[in-house]
Amino acid sequence: MQEKDPINRERLNIKFKDFIEMDEAHIQSSYKRLLEKINNYAQPVRLINGWKITAIAASIALLVVSGIFFSLIRQGQKNTEIVYVTKNPSHINLPDGTEVWLGSNSRLKYPETFTGDFRGVQLNGEAYFEVVRNARHPFRISAGEQIVEVLGTSFSVRAYDDESEIITSLVEGSVKVYGQDSGEHTLTPGQQASYRKEDKSCVVSDFNVNLMMSWKTGKYVFENLLFEDIAHVLEKGFDVNIIIENKHLKTKPITAKFENGESLETILDLIGINAKYTYRYHNGVVTIK
């Protein structure tokens, strides 16, 4: 059946999450009510024998299916899916003590208890990880077509479904990056791996740690950075779309520092004093002229 409304599907998933996290008393209560309905349905005393057998068989089948369903619910209690859709970074603690900061419009899925050889999570979006070291059970992130594996370290992963690249940026420690058909790459602090989905290639390069961390820290330090690149940083940090209509402004180098939690409007106003532009902000879109 073709899905007509993915938004409603997302809402359904969230409601189902809430449902599977019900405590045992609520599950037993719901199960008891279902049994009562089945028992009422399975008493057609006036039906002829053939229909009576069919009705009872249907009731038994329903009972079996419902038993499987509630068994899956109980199994589902062992897994937790966290879904964040927020304009501000969100901080969570994983069962092993690992700390995660999720960026805007990001999804992280992880089990209630880590079991097996790996501590595995799934990421769609952007997140910064401070992983608790455990040599026996490496931490593994599944991010689209790429796998990031670590023992204990600090790094960022950006892996949105609608973006052409998956970027892993290492701050401390060491990570291994596995891309589909792109081999294995081991990063050292200050390096990032950019995996291109189109041609399955992976390029390792240096990166600016302060800029990469700005969406998490709220601190923006621009040193002789092109205004177009500044716009990309601000888009990520404030969850907006910035359109630069002035072509000459795109390549203008800017040096500025904002470390006190300034708003987007304040940052644009102060940069605009020297850059000589005007802008309009409406419905999440900034148009700069």
C-alpha positions in Angstrom: 0.0 0.0 0.0 1.4 3.4 -1.0 2.1 5.8 1.9 0.2 9.1 1.4 1.2 10.9 4.5 4.7 10.3 5.9 4.1 12.9 8.6 1.3 10.9 10.0 3.4 7.8 9.8 6.1 9.6 11.9 3.5 10.5 14.5 2.2 6.9 14.5 5.8 5.7 15.2 6.0 8.1 18.2 2.7 7.0 19.6 3.8 3.4 19.2 7.0 4.2 21.1 4.9 5.6 23.9 2.7 2.4 23.8 5.6 -0.1 24.0 7.0 1.8 27.0 3.9 1.1 29.1 4.6 -0.7 32.3 3.7 -4.3 32.8 0.4 -3.5 34.7 -0.9 -1.5 31.7 0.0 -4.3 29.3 -1.7 -6.9 31.5 -4.8 -4.7 31.8 -5.0 -4.2 28.0 -4.4 -7.9 27.4 -7.2 -8.8 29.9 -9.7 -6.6 28.1 -8.8 -8.2 24.8 -9.4 -11.7 26.3 -12.8 -10.6 27.5 -13.8 -9.4 24.0 -12.6 -12.7 22.5 -14.6 -14.7 25.1 -17.7 -12.7 24.3 -17.2 -13.2 20.6 -16.6 -17.0 21.1 -20.0 -17.7 22.5 -22.4 -17.9 19.5 -24.6 -20.6 21.0 -27.3 -20.2 18.4 -25.0 -20.7 15.5 -25.0 -24.0 13.7 -22.0 -26.2 14.4 -20.0 -25.3 11.3 -20.2 -21.5 12.0 -19.6 -22.1 15.7 -16.4 -23.9 15.0 -15.3 -21.2 12.6 -16.0 -18.5 15.1 -14.1 -20.3 17.8 -11.2 -20.9 15.4 -11.1 -17.3 14.5 -11.1 -16.4 18.2 -8.2 -18.7 18.9 -6.3 -17.3 15.9 -6.9 -13.8 17.2 -5.7 -14.9 20.6 -2.5 -16.3 19.2 -1.8 -13.2 17.1 -2.6 -10.9 20.1 -0.2 -13.0 22.2 2.5 -12.6 19.7 1.8 -8.9 19.5 2.1 -8.4 23.3 5.2 -10.5 23.3 6.7 -8.1 20.8 5.7 -5.2 23.0 7.5 -6.7 25.9 10.6 -7.3 23.7 10.3 -3.7 22.5 10.7 -2.6 26.1 14.3 -3.6 25.8 14.8 -1.0 23.0 14.5 2.8 23.1 14.2 5.0 20.1 14.9 8.7 20.7 13.6 11.1 18.1 14.7 14.8 18.4 13.4 17.5 16.2 14.7 20.7 17.7 16.3 24.0 16.8 18.7 23.7 19.7 21.3 21.0 20.5 20.0 18.3 22.8 22.0 16.3 25.3 21.4 12.7 26.2 23.3 9.9 28.1 23.4 6.4 26.6 23.3 3.3 28.8 27.1 2.9 28.8 27.6 6.5 30.0 28.5 7.8 26.5 27.3 11.4 26.1 25.6 12.6 22.9 24.7 16.1 21.7 22.1 15.9 18.9 21.8 18.7 16.3 18.6 20.0 14.8 16.3 17.6 12.9 18.4 14.5 14.0 17.4 11.0 15.0 19.4 8.6 17.2 18.3 5.1 17.8 19.9 2.9 20.5 19.0 -0.1 22.7 18.0 0.2 26.3 20.9 -2.1 27.2 24.0 -2.7 25.0 24.5 -6.4 24.4 26.8 -8.3 22.0 30.2 -7.5 20.7 29.4 -3.9 19.8 27.7 -1.0 21.3 25.6 -0.1 18.2 23.5 3.0 17.5 21.9 4.4 14.3 22.1 8.1 13.4 20.2 10.2 10.9 21.3 13.8 11.2 24.2 15.3 13.2 25.6 14.4 16.6 28.7 15.0 18.7 29.8 11.9 20.7 31.9 11.6 23.8 32.3 7.8 24.0 33.1 5.9 27.1 36.1 3.7 26.5 35.5 -0.1 26.4 38.1 -2.1 24.6 36.0 -5.3 24.7 32.9 -3.7 23.1 33.7 -1.0 20.5 31.2 1.7 19.9 29.7 1.6 16.4 27.6 4.2 14.6 25.6 3.3 11.6 25.1 6.5 9.6 23.5 5.8 6.2 26.1 4.2 4.0 28.9 4.7 6.4 30.0 2.9 9.7 32.1 4.8 12.3 33.8 2.6 14.9 35.6 3.7 18.1 36.8 2.5 21.5 36.5 5.8 23.3 36.9 9.2 21.9 35.2 12.6 21.0 34.0 13.2 17.5 31.1 14.5 15.3 29.1 12.8 12.6 26.9 14.6 10.1 24.7 12.2 8.1 21.4 13.6 6.8 19.5 11.6 4.3 19.0 14.6 2.0 22.7 15.6 1.9 25.3 14.4 -0.6 28.0 13.7 2.0 28.5 12.0 5.3 31.2 13.8 7.3 33.0 12.4 10.4 35.2 14.9 12.3 37.6 13.7 15.0 38.3 15.9 18.0 40.1 13.5 20.3 41.2 9.9 20.2 40.9 7.7 17.1 38.1 6.5 14.8 37.8 4.1 11.9 35.4 5.0 9.1 34.0 2.4 6.8 32.3 3.6 3.6 30.4 1.5 1.1 33.0 0.6 -1.5 35.4 3.3 -0.2 37.5 1.1 2.1 38.7 1.8 5.7 40.1 5.1 6.9 41.6 5.8 10.3 41.4 9.4 11.5 43.7 11.4 13.8 42.6 14.4 15.9 41.8 17.4 13.6 41.0 15.3 10.6 37.6 14.6 9.0 36.4 12.0 6.5 34.0 13.2 3.8 32.1 10.3 2.2 30.4 11.2 -1.1 27.3 9.2 -1.7 27.3 9.7 -5.4 30.6 8.1 -6.3 31.2 6.1 -3.1 34.5 8.0 -2.5 36.0 9.2 0.8 38.4 12.1 1.2 40.3 12.7 4.5 41.3 16.4 5.2 42.0 18.8 8.1 39.1 20.9 9.5 38.5 23.9 11.8 37.5 22.4 15.2 35.9 25.7 16.4 33.7 26.0 13.4 32.7 22.3 13.6 31.8 22.6 17.2 29.9 26.0 16.9 26.4 24.4 16.6 27.0 22.6 19.9 28.8 25.4 21.8 27.0 28.4 20.4 30.4 30.1 20.0 31.3 31.4 16.5 34.9 32.4 15.7 35.5 33.5 12.1 39.0 34.2 11.0 39.3 35.5 7.5 36.5 33.2 6.4 34.5 33.8 3.3 31.0 35.1 4.0 29.5 32.3 2.0 31.2 29.8 4.3 30.0 31.8 7.4 26.5 31.6 6.0 26.7 27.8 5.9 27.9 27.7 9.5 25.0 29.9 10.7 22.5 27.9 8.7 23.5 24.8 10.7 23.7 26.5 14.0 20.4 28.3 13.8 18.4 25.9 11.6 17.7 28.5 8.9 18.2 28.9 5.1 20.4 31.8 4.1 20.2 33.2 0.5 22.9 35.6 -0.5 21.8 37.6 -3.5 24.9 39.8 -3.7 27.5 37.7 -5.6 30.4 39.9 -4.5 29.5 39.4 -0.8 29.9 35.6 -1.1 33.6 35.9 -1.5 34.2 38.6 1.0 36.6 37.5 3.9 35.2 38.2 7.4 36.9 38.1 10.8 34.6 38.2 13.8 34.1 36.5 17.1 30.9 35.8 18.9 31.3 33.9 22.2 28.4 35.1 24.4 25.4 33.3 22.9 24.5 36.0 20.5 21.3 35.6 18.5 21.4 35.2 14.7 20.0 38.7 14.3 22.8 40.2 16.4 25.5 38.3 14.5 24.1 39.4 11.1 23.7 43.0 12.4 27.3 43.2 13.6 28.9 41.6 10.5 26.7 43.9 8.3 28.3 47.0 9.8 31.5 46.2 7.8 30.1 44.0 5.1 27.6 46.7 4.1 24.5 44.6 3.4 20.8 44.5 4.3 18.8 41.4 5.1 15.3 40.1 5.6 14.3 37.3 7.9 11.0 35.6 7.3 9.7 32.0 8.1 13.2 30.6 8.6 14.7 32.1 5.5 17.3 34.9 5.6 17.7 36.9 2.4 20.8 39.0 2.2 21.2 41.8 -0.4 
